[in-house]
Amino acid sequence: MRCYAVRPLALGVTLFCVTGLVPAQSPAAIESAIERLGSESPAERAGARKVILDMGDAGIAALRRACAATKGIPPEMLFVIAEDIGRERRSVTFKQTWDLGERGWRLQWRGDQLALLQKLGGTVRFFDAQWQPTGESFGKDAGYFALSPTGKGFAFNEGKGKVVIAQDGKPPVQIAGQDRPSVAYSPDGSLLATGEYANHVDLWRVADGARVNQFTVEGTRGGLRPLFSPDGKLLVVGNRNDKTHIFNVDTGKVLHVLNRKQTQQPVFSPNGKLLAIAYVDAKIGIWNVATGKLVKLLDGAAEEVFTLAWSGDGRFFASAGLKGPIVIWSGKHLAKLKTLDSGSERTFRLAFRADGKVLAATGNQTTRAWTIATK
């Protein structure tokens, strides 16, 4: 509703309100204009451009926010970016194709099969391409798990104080821990990093369970989330209570301490040049890995951002969390493209299938998947 003050002759000020109007520079108006800027019709693009220009400085500022563009980009280049974002929006569809009807805590793809852990302290089960149980499962009291990049093994914590590394054709290897550590494989599957509520992450050799290194983080102890870079040369350690560290795996040296606290989940872009981090305060930080500098700080459209996922081709990344939609972002422009309904109040994990054709999400109410089609 918009309210207007008018001054009739000699009668003082009268206030009247009109409902159903959308302010010209409202997010909805700007989003509609961006969609039209992506049209193949020159006339429609020109009309959308005029709508924004008629808003004046407020319209340009709103367009800049919608495109997640920096202040230094001039208006003409801003329209070029907006047209490209508009074309991206028109060129992709996310069609919901599955709803498992079962809650979940963590998930990961293995080919076209989905591994799903329904709760903290449960069993990891596998589902086929039609979302039917395959009968394969592991763990009875698992809190976190990871599938080997080789496709021939997995690791998980079984209750408190024990991590199990399973490899095809070999006896399982057990690693001692103190709590329920998160686990992450190196890209070649030879190393496993474990992080729990502590001030260090341990690095283990998968073949025999020998500890080969330990990476200590500065600051407050917290729940630590390790992640290897796509080339395996870097180890990122996110801290739920403090700053994120980037280590050199071979030397153990700290390369960068990222100047923002309370990491929920870090994810690398496929080329390893950018690091996206979900934060407790509902922001998403996009960091330059080489310099350790913040590139962009995005609004995650939730009360907290729990999870991020990058598509294998780098075209999209997705975010979700507490009381908000799944947001699909442009990997090129780091701007919002679409939103999806996860079906859960809390969306705990997102994952793109390796071929980039399916996105899966799991949360406290259900587990869903969308088939992705691009032009």
Sequence and secondary structure as in RCSB ss.txt:
>XXXX:A:sequence
MRCYAVRPLALGVTLFCVTGLVPAQSPAAIESAIERLGSESPAERAGARKVILDMGDAGIAALRRACAATKGIPP
EMLFVIAEDIGRERRSVTFKQTWDLGERGWRLQWRGDQLALLQKLGGTVRFFDAQWQPTGESFGKDAGYFALSPT
GKGFAFNEGKGKVVIAQDGKPPVQIAGQDRPSVAYSPDGSLLATGEYANHVDLWRVADGARVNQFTVEGTRGGLR
PLFSPDGKLLVVGNRNDKTHIFNVDTGKVLHVLNRKQTQQPVFSPNGKLLAIAYVDAKIGIWNVATGKLVKLLDG
AAEEVFTLAWSGDGRFFASAGLKGPIVIWSGKHLAKLKTLDSGSERTFRLAFRADGKVLAATGNQTTRAWTIATK
>XXXX:A:secstr
 EEEEE  TTS  EEEEE S   TTSHHHHHHHHHHHT S HHHHHHHHHHHHHTTHHHHHHHHHHTT  TTS H
HHHHHHHHHHHHHHHHEEEEEEEE  S  SEEEEETTEEEEE STTEEEEEE TTS EEEEEEEEEEEEEEE TT
SSEEEEEESTTEEEEEETTEEEEEEE SS  EEEE TTSSEEEEE EESEEEEEETTT  EEEEEE  SS EEEE
EEE TTSSEEEEEESSSEEEEEETTT  EEEEEEEE EEEEEE TTSSEEEEEETTSEEEEEETTT  EEEEEE 
SSSEEEEEEE TTSSEEEEEEESS EEEEETTT  EEEEE  SSSBEEEEEE TTSSEEEEEESS EEEEEEEE 
